[in-house]
Amino acid sequence: MDNKVFNHPSLILDANCHLGSSSLICYLTERHYGAEDLMRVMDACGITQACVSGDGFPHMIHQMNMEVLQAVARYPDRLIGFVRINPWDDDAVEQLDFYIGEKGFKGIRLHPMADGYCLLLEPNLDPILEKAAQYGVPVYIHSGNEPWSMPGQVLDLARCFPEISFIMGHVGLNNLYQHAIASAGKVGNVLIESSIGPAVWAVKELGKDRVVFGSEWPATSMRCQLAKIQDADLTEEEKRCVLGGNLRRLLNLGESPGDSPHRALPA
């Protein structure tokens, strides 16, 4: 894609997309979602770039990461790689060095529920988080599932690793959103990702700089998740930050001060 596209005033970034399947739907369908599927949805919804990680069955993590690597190589101006890590894997640290250190991935994704560990009871997380701090990349955590990844656990990790920016996925889901927003409000290094949960409330409670747009595609509709922000009772500046500005700053992608949040959804 022509780099001029990224100076367009309606640039929108998605913080949370997946290739393969999703931990929410992989047990219900054998459909595999590839990079071309994601490109079609992004184009239809007006998404300029998306952070992408692999998802599906836990034993397929290595395959997931390799598929994301191939997709990012094919669409380097559209896709931003996040490496999915399971702390139980013996080569977890080596995977970080490969995908982030060698291949330029921009973040780490953890899914405690899918991979069977609790955030505060897994000592193997420490070297992973130390690597995140070393590389200066954010850590996205699927949150909202008891007892694996509750918002208070993300808060405690953020306090233990103040040099890391954590992204709390899904506003803690609909069952723990109040705890997610309250927990994020106690520290400065946790951002809320907007998919599924009540993101607008998070913006109002935490401020425009603490929430990033994410769709959780393909488990949810990218169009619906985007409309949730675009049609919300938020100011122009709040929408601009949530739909792209905050994520660009977090990932050091550069500023675009003229962003307009009202890129219309297709009919």
HELIX and SHEET records of a PDB file:
HELIX    1   1 ASN A    3  ASN A    7  5                                   5    
HELIX    2   2 ALA A   35  CYS A   45  1                                  11    
HELIX    3   3 PRO A   58  MET A   60  5                                   3    
HELIX    4   4 ILE A   61  ARG A   74  1                                  14    
HELIX    5   5 ALA A   92  LEU A   96  1                                   5    
HELIX    6   6 ASP A   97  GLU A  102  3                                   6    
HELIX    7   7 PRO A  112  ASP A  115  1                                   4    
HELIX    8   8 LEU A  119  LEU A  121  5                                   3    
HELIX    9   9 LEU A  125  TYR A  135  1                                  11    
HELIX   10  10 PRO A  151  CYS A  160  1                                  10    
HELIX   11  11 HIS A  170  GLY A  172  5                                   3    
HELIX   12  12 TYR A  177  ALA A  184  1                                   8    
HELIX   13  13 ALA A  199  LEU A  206  1                                   8    
HELIX   14  14 MET A  222  GLN A  230  1                                   9    
HELIX   15  15 GLU A  236  ARG A  240  1                                   5    
HELIX   16  16 CYS A  241  GLY A  245  3                                   5    
HELIX   17  17 ASN A  246  LEU A  250  1                                   5    
SHEET    1   A 8 LEU A  13  GLY A  20  0                                        
SHEET    2   A 8 GLN A  49  ASP A  55  1                                        
SHEET    3   A 8 LEU A  79  ARG A  84  1                                        
SHEET    4   A 8 GLY A 107  LEU A 110  1                                        
SHEET    5   A 8 VAL A 139  HIS A 142  1                                        
SHEET    6   A 8 PHE A 166  GLY A 169  1                                        
SHEET    7   A 8 VAL A 190  GLU A 193  1                                        
SHEET    8   A 8 VAL A 211  VAL A 212  1                                        
END                                                                             
